[in-house]
Amino acid sequence: MILDRVKPLDAILAAARKKSLKRTMSGLQLMLFGIGCIIGTGIFVLTAAGAQKAGPGLMLAFAIAGLICIVAALCYAEIASTIPVSGSAYTYTYATMGEFLAWTVGWALVLEYAIAASAVSVGWSGYFTGTILKETFGVELPAWLAGGPLVFGGVEGGVINLPALAIALLVTLLLVIGTSESAKVNAVLVAIKVTALTLFIALTLPVVEIERFNPFLPAGVFGGWGSGVGAVGAAATIFFAYVGFDAVSTAAEETKNPQRNVPIGLVGSLLFCTLFYIAVAAGAIGTIGGQPIMGLGGVPFPAGSEELARQCALPQHAAALVCSDEALAHVLRQIGWSSVGNVLGYAAFIALPSVILVLLFAQTRIFFVMSRDGLLPEALSRVHPKWHTPHVVTIITGSVVAFAAAFLPVGKLADIANAGTLYAFAMVAVAVMVLRRKRPEVKRPFRVQGLWLVAPATVAGCIFLFLNLPSDAMIVLPVWTIAGAMIYFVYGRNRSHLGHGIVEVVDNIEGDEALVPIDPPRS
């Protein structure tokens, strides 16, 4: 049976210590990691795409996504504090529902983080070419270097997004050097982002015009299954921005006192960022408007589509929020704060790399723990003798992310990434319930009250948002899962440590590593 290999919880905790990464991160650093991912992605990158899907209803979309994230975060907080190791949803599934389902979750997380990091790299490129080059130095990057081909939702005459390629490679180098150094840099960048967004709120909210919100829901609450528009469709897209709290849990193995600090990082970053999402969206739409550009039948053109790109090239749409590659800086320029708008653009330019850093950090740790379990080549879990980081997998992942960022657009990438995200979050909710039933005696530093309501609500919410993604994005997950299943049965299942009857543990007295044979699971 393919669901027979459930790794003992005690073995998972022991395996984490066998090839452990340095525990250098505090609860505050974890929270900053989450804030760095959530705020940077959702506000600086997805504001325009979300407005194109929902118009002023983007505020409702943030509330819908935030509500689902709250119940998901509670599930994450309990299981991450109970199983404080690298691997996130992959490890939690391995400990509760078995190796094959764990593989599918890990494989989905690979899709999620890689595409998300690529998307944010493209978002950073928009601020670099707009605020830094054009507004500051009066230099306009040639179209063939500023974005991917139009057929992929890029720009007219685009060939490669050189700035996006460069920033992805630079962040990869930083992660290779070390997570402690990365966390310190990230803390500074998060402070810059929060300061800039606070200034944005202070300048925009006092001049909000209520009529800008009418009609509030130009595409309705539900745009229709598979359409990806309307308030719920926008919520399905911007859910991508909330993966920050998931990334926090992947850093558990490198956290000091994870039983206390992981729940702080998860819940704290989510609550803090949700307030910023709604406030900044209100300021942006209430000042210059955020109505979507409509196609035939009064349906918004898909975000990141060739049709929308052509519409945005027309003079009458040049100032539209939904057409801006640097939405927040654009808003401030339109209301007479050009200099402050440029400052905000500088902040995004400086701080968005922290988002890429968090996403790459999380993905490399997923690869690291899957390799450590034998499901991927063990060379991927090799730790650098000086920097104590999984340098091999970091370099490979960063290179792939940089390549994707060079050619693909933001809008479509966010929707595709969410397919994997929602699957992983739903599986975490199921894992919490299974672990409660199978191992009720395990110590739980953080315990969800009313779990039998919270966890099913998480699963239902994830399915609900998944069904409101564009149809092409929904198709990606099963196709990606089938490809992953083939790799598992051809390579991973035969080389799995657990499949060979070996569980990695650490002798707590002498500190010696040992391999303890157990009864091999049935094939």
Beta strands, then each sheet from edge to edge (+ up, - down):
strand 1: 502-506
strand 2: 513-517
sheet 1: 1+ 2-
end
